[in-house]
């Protein structure tokens, strides 16, 4: 059997195996995408606005909480922040319990798909904050990832700022993966339109899955179209790489970056968490 024949056979077996179980990954209907946790926290909430002079934001692809140290790292790192922009939420018992026990934050999650073989567990992107958002909305990727045929989500949340009618818009992305660069570009183009239209400060962050030169090109194109600037880190080299390219980024618009950091020493995920402190004039 030649090397090509073996490769073709293995590929076919993988394809047949995945497609035989394709039913297990269910994409929710539009009215079932959003999941909210800890929204009724009146006794814990002291303000309904963010302080525009100091907004601390934490960003992390959490690898579905699958690492042994995830819960420890999450509970140690997050309390000091105002907004958490999180990817790869996996609402199994462990993660749900962690979120419900956390009275500092309310959580809003946009579901990418539900795994029917894992107790109907939803997964997606989630943004949490110490105040309730003025609104939340989402974009589902037009294209789907191969084999399992699931989309990826972008979640937008908008927050009131003290002393101004302008609002902070945040975007949370776990970009479509294992697809052509043109398909990623299509998703980023749609995201850029939202930020270009927002008259106020904005933060876009997450896992962009930019693991090729062309995908990096389209990421820079996104920043230009959205009117956003990439946040730089003194220790940015500690972020996760695939094929020598960084995957995780933070972009800002209409705000000053006062501090930024990559948590290169944590072990609670395959990705390293990032933070940024911004202020708005």
C-alpha positions as CSV (number, residue, x, y, z in Angstrom):
1,X,0.0,0.0,0.0
2,X,1.5,3.3,-1.0
3,X,1.8,6.3,1.4
4,X,-0.8,8.2,-0.6
5,X,-3.2,5.2,-0.5
6,X,-2.8,4.9,3.3
7,X,-3.3,8.6,3.8
8,X,-6.5,8.5,1.6
9,X,-7.8,5.6,3.5
10,X,-7.2,7.2,6.9
11,X,-8.8,10.4,5.7
12,X,-11.9,8.5,4.5
13,X,-12.2,6.7,7.8
14,X,-12.0,9.9,9.7
15,X,-14.6,11.5,7.4
16,X,-17.0,8.6,7.8
17,X,-16.6,8.4,11.5
18,X,-17.2,12.2,12.0
19,X,-20.1,12.3,9.7
20,X,-21.7,9.2,11.3
21,X,-21.8,11.2,14.5
22,X,-22.6,14.6,12.9
23,X,-26.0,14.6,14.6
24,X,-24.4,15.0,18.0
25,X,-23.4,18.7,17.4
26,X,-26.6,20.7,17.2
27,X,-26.7,24.4,16.2
28,X,-29.3,26.2,18.3
29,X,-32.2,28.2,16.8
30,X,-31.8,32.0,16.9
31,X,-33.9,32.4,20.0
32,X,-31.9,29.7,21.9
33,X,-28.4,31.2,21.2
34,X,-28.1,33.4,24.3
35,X,-27.6,32.0,27.8
36,X,-27.5,34.2,30.9
37,X,-26.1,33.4,34.3
38,X,-26.2,35.4,37.5
39,X,-28.3,38.3,36.1
40,X,-30.3,38.8,39.4
41,X,-27.5,40.1,41.7
42,X,-29.1,43.3,43.0
43,X,-27.6,42.9,46.5
44,X,-24.1,42.6,44.9
45,X,-24.3,45.4,42.4
46,X,-23.1,48.8,43.5
47,X,-23.2,50.7,40.2
48,X,-24.8,50.4,36.7
49,X,-22.0,52.1,34.9
50,X,-18.3,51.6,34.3
51,X,-15.7,54.1,35.4
52,X,-14.3,55.6,32.1
53,X,-11.0,56.5,33.8
54,X,-10.1,52.9,34.5
55,X,-11.7,49.9,32.8
56,X,-9.9,46.6,33.4
57,X,-10.6,43.9,30.9
58,X,-9.5,40.2,31.0
59,X,-9.4,38.0,27.9
60,X,-9.0,34.2,27.9
61,X,-9.7,31.2,25.7
62,X,-10.3,28.7,28.5
63,X,-10.0,25.4,26.5
64,X,-13.5,24.4,27.8
65,X,-12.1,24.3,31.4
66,X,-10.5,21.0,30.6
67,X,-7.1,21.6,32.3
68,X,-6.8,20.6,35.9
69,X,-5.8,24.1,37.0
70,X,-8.5,26.0,35.1
71,X,-10.8,26.6,38.1
72,X,-8.0,27.7,40.3
73,X,-6.5,30.1,37.8
74,X,-10.0,31.4,36.9
75,X,-10.9,32.2,40.5
76,X,-7.5,33.7,41.3
77,X,-7.2,35.9,38.2
78,X,-10.7,37.3,37.5
79,X,-12.0,39.2,40.6
80,X,-10.0,42.4,40.0
81,X,-11.5,43.0,36.5
82,X,-14.5,44.9,35.3
83,X,-15.2,42.9,32.1
84,X,-14.2,39.3,31.2
85,X,-14.1,38.3,27.5
86,X,-14.0,34.5,27.4
87,X,-13.8,31.9,24.7
88,X,-14.5,28.2,24.7
89,X,-17.0,28.2,27.5
90,X,-18.3,24.7,28.1
91,X,-21.3,24.7,30.4
92,X,-20.8,21.4,32.0
93,X,-21.3,20.9,35.8
94,X,-17.9,22.2,36.7
95,X,-18.0,25.5,34.8
96,X,-21.7,26.2,35.6
97,X,-21.0,25.7,39.3
98,X,-18.0,28.0,39.1
99,X,-20.0,30.8,37.4
100,X,-23.1,30.4,39.6
101,X,-20.9,30.6,42.7
102,X,-19.3,33.8,41.4
103,X,-21.5,36.7,42.6
104,X,-19.1,39.4,41.2
105,X,-20.1,38.8,37.6
106,X,-23.1,38.3,35.4
107,X,-22.5,36.2,32.3
108,X,-23.9,36.3,28.8
109,X,-23.0,33.5,26.4
110,X,-23.6,33.1,22.7
111,X,-23.9,29.4,21.9
112,X,-22.0,28.0,18.9
113,X,-23.4,24.4,19.3
114,X,-24.7,21.9,21.7
115,X,-23.0,18.5,22.2
116,X,-25.9,16.0,22.5
117,X,-23.5,13.2,23.5
118,X,-22.2,15.2,26.4
119,X,-25.4,15.8,28.3
120,X,-26.5,18.5,25.9
121,X,-23.7,20.7,26.9
122,X,-23.6,24.1,25.1
123,X,-20.3,25.7,24.1
124,X,-19.5,29.2,22.8
125,X,-18.2,32.6,23.7
126,X,-19.2,34.5,26.9
127,X,-18.7,38.0,28.2
128,X,-19.1,38.8,31.9
129,X,-19.1,42.0,33.8
130,X,-19.8,43.5,37.2
131,X,-22.6,45.5,35.7
132,X,-25.4,44.5,33.4
133,X,-25.0,45.4,29.7
134,X,-27.3,47.8,28.0
135,X,-27.7,45.2,25.2
136,X,-26.2,42.1,23.8
137,X,-26.3,40.8,20.2
138,X,-24.4,38.3,18.2
139,X,-23.2,37.2,14.8
140,X,-23.0,33.6,13.6
141,X,-20.3,32.9,11.0
142,X,-21.8,32.4,7.6
143,X,-19.4,29.5,6.9
144,X,-19.1,26.4,9.0
145,X,-16.1,24.4,10.1
146,X,-15.5,21.1,8.2
147,X,-16.6,17.7,9.3
148,X,-18.7,18.7,12.3
149,X,-20.4,21.5,10.3
150,X,-20.7,24.0,13.2
151,X,-20.4,27.8,13.0
152,X,-18.5,30.1,15.3
153,X,-20.0,33.1,17.2
154,X,-19.1,36.7,17.8
155,X,-20.8,38.2,20.9
156,X,-21.2,42.0,21.3
157,X,-22.0,43.6,24.6
158,X,-22.6,47.3,25.3
159,X,-22.1,49.0,28.6
160,X,-22.9,52.4,30.1
161,X,-20.1,54.7,31.1
162,X,-20.3,57.1,34.0
163,X,-20.7,60.8,33.2
164,X,-21.2,60.4,29.4
165,X,-23.8,59.3,26.9
166,X,-21.3,57.3,25.0
167,X,-21.1,53.6,25.6
168,X,-18.4,51.0,25.6
169,X,-18.9,48.3,22.9
170,X,-17.1,45.0,23.4
171,X,-16.7,42.2,20.9
172,X,-15.8,38.6,21.8
173,X,-14.6,36.3,19.0
174,X,-13.6,32.7,18.6
175,X,-13.0,32.9,14.9
176,X,-13.9,30.2,12.4
177,X,-11.1,27.6,12.1
178,X,-9.8,24.9,9.7
179,X,-11.2,27.0,6.7
180,X,-9.7,29.1,4.0
181,X,-8.4,32.5,4.7
182,X,-11.2,34.0,2.6
183,X,-13.8,32.5,4.9
184,X,-12.2,34.0,7.9
185,X,-12.0,37.3,6.0
186,X,-15.8,37.1,5.4
187,X,-16.4,36.8,9.2
188,X,-14.0,39.6,10.1
189,X,-15.6,41.9,7.5
190,X,-19.0,41.5,9.1
191,X,-17.5,42.2,12.6
192,X,-15.7,45.3,11.3
193,X,-18.9,46.9,10.1
194,X,-20.3,46.8,13.7
195,X,-17.3,48.6,15.1
196,X,-17.1,51.1,12.3
197,X,-20.7,52.1,13.0
198,X,-20.2,52.5,16.8
199,X,-19.8,56.1,18.0
200,X,-17.9,55.5,21.1
201,X,-15.0,53.5,22.7
202,X,-14.8,49.8,21.8
203,X,-12.7,46.7,22.5
204,X,-12.5,43.6,20.3
205,X,-10.7,40.6,21.7
206,X,-10.4,36.9,21.6
207,X,-9.0,34.0,19.6
208,X,-8.8,35.0,15.9
209,X,-7.3,31.7,14.7
210,X,-4.8,33.6,12.5
211,X,-2.4,30.8,11.9
212,X,-1.3,31.7,8.4
213,X,0.3,34.7,6.7
214,X,-2.8,35.5,4.7
215,X,-5.1,35.2,7.7
216,X,-2.8,37.7,9.5
217,X,-3.2,40.0,6.5
218,X,-6.9,39.9,6.8
219,X,-6.7,40.5,10.6
220,X,-4.8,43.8,9.9
221,X,-7.4,44.6,7.2
222,X,-10.1,44.1,9.9
223,X,-8.4,46.5,12.2
224,X,-8.2,49.2,9.5
225,X,-11.8,48.7,8.5
226,X,-13.0,48.8,12.1
227,X,-10.9,51.9,13.0
228,X,-9.2,49.9,15.7
229,X,-5.6,49.6,17.0
230,X,-3.9,46.5,18.2
231,X,-2.9,46.3,21.8
232,X,0.8,45.6,22.3
233,X,2.2,43.6,25.2
234,X,5.7,43.8,26.6
235,X,5.6,40.0,27.0
236,X,3.4,39.4,24.0
237,X,5.7,36.5,22.8
238,X,4.2,34.4,25.6
239,X,0.9,34.1,23.8
240,X,-0.1,30.8,22.1
241,X,1.2,30.3,18.6
242,X,0.2,27.9,15.8
243,X,2.6,27.6,12.8
244,X,4.5,30.5,14.3
245,X,1.6,32.9,14.3
246,X,-0.2,34.3,17.4
247,X,-3.9,33.6,17.7
248,X,-5.0,35.8,20.6
249,X,-5.4,39.6,20.2
250,X,-7.0,42.7,21.7
251,X,-8.0,45.7,19.7
252,X,-9.3,49.1,20.9
253,X,-11.0,52.1,19.5
254,X,-11.6,55.5,21.0
255,X,-9.7,54.6,24.2
256,X,-6.2,54.9,25.7
257,X,-4.3,51.8,26.7
258,X,-2.8,52.4,30.1
259,X,-1.6,48.8,30.8
260,X,-1.5,45.4,29.1
261,X,-0.2,42.0,30.1
262,X,0.0,38.3,29.1
263,X,-0.3,35.8,31.9
264,X,2.4,33.5,30.5
265,X,2.8,31.4,33.7
266,X,-0.8,30.1,34.0
267,X,-1.6,26.5,33.2
268,X,-5.4,26.5,33.3
269,X,-5.7,26.4,29.4
270,X,-3.6,25.8,26.3
271,X,-4.0,29.6,25.7
272,X,-2.5,32.3,27.9
273,X,-4.8,34.9,29.3
274,X,-4.4,38.6,28.4
275,X,-5.5,41.8,30.1
276,X,-5.8,45.4,29.2
277,X,-6.6,48.6,31.2
278,X,-8.2,51.4,29.2
279,X,-9.4,54.9,29.9
280,X,-11.8,57.0,27.9
281,X,-11.5,60.8,27.7
